[in-house]
Amino acid sequence: MFSRNDPNSASNQGFGGYLMKLKRKQNALLSQWNNRWFSVQGSTLKWYSSKESTEPSGSVDLGQVTAISEFENGTSGSYRYD
């Protein structure tokens, strides 16, 4: 049986994997896609420079996302959130 206070519960473990993240530059022509480790814990999506990193490079509260749409300049399967 899992509970919220149990550090081994499924809700606390979250899940993760590699995704591509667009590294935006001032000059749109220099923007590039980078492979990043992502994890979801609760309602927070975090990304790291590598799977071994202990501190996230950034995060998004998924509860605040209002829309997900296909990225206009991306390849098939590229999405952005608002």
C-alpha positions in Angstrom: 0.0 0.0 0.0 1.3 3.4 -0.9 0.8 6.7 1.0 1.9 10.3 0.4 4.3 10.2 3.3 6.0 7.0 2.1 9.2 8.0 0.2 8.9 4.8 -1.8 5.3 5.5 -2.9 4.6 5.7 -6.6 3.5 9.4 -6.3 6.8 10.4 -4.7 9.0 8.4 -7.1 7.8 10.2 -10.2 9.3 9.2 -13.5 11.9 10.5 -16.0 13.6 10.1 -19.3 15.4 11.9 -22.1 13.6 14.5 -24.1 14.8 17.2 -26.6 14.7 20.8 -25.3 15.1 23.9 -27.5 17.9 26.1 -26.3 16.7 29.5 -27.3 19.2 32.2 -28.3 18.7 35.9 -29.1 19.3 35.0 -32.7 16.7 32.5 -33.7 19.0 31.0 -36.3 21.4 29.9 -33.6 18.7 28.1 -31.5 19.4 24.4 -31.2 17.8 21.2 -29.8 19.6 19.6 -26.9 19.1 16.2 -25.3 18.1 16.7 -21.6 17.1 14.5 -18.7 13.5 15.3 -17.5 11.7 14.1 -14.5 8.1 14.6 -13.3 7.5 14.6 -9.6 4.0 15.5 -8.5 2.9 18.3 -10.8 6.4 19.6 -11.5 8.4 19.0 -14.6 12.2 19.4 -14.1 15.0 19.3 -16.5 18.7 18.6 -15.9 21.8 18.9 -18.1 22.4 15.1 -17.6 20.8 12.1 -15.8 23.6 12.3 -13.1 22.9 16.0 -12.3 21.5 16.6 -8.9 20.3 20.2 -9.4 17.7 20.9 -12.1 18.5 23.5 -14.8 14.9 24.6 -14.7 11.3 23.5 -13.9 7.7 24.1 -14.8 4.6 23.7 -12.6 2.4 21.7 -14.9 -0.6 22.9 -12.9 0.0 26.3 -14.4 0.1 25.1 -18.1 -2.9 26.3 -19.9 -2.3 24.9 -23.4 0.0 22.5 -25.3 0.5 23.1 -29.0 2.6 21.8 -31.9 5.8 23.9 -32.2 5.6 25.9 -35.4 9.3 25.5 -36.5 9.9 22.0 -35.0 9.9 18.6 -36.6 7.0 16.3 -36.2 6.4 15.5 -32.5 7.7 18.9 -31.3 5.4 20.7 -28.8 5.4 23.8 -26.7 3.4 24.7 -23.6 1.8 28.0 -22.6 
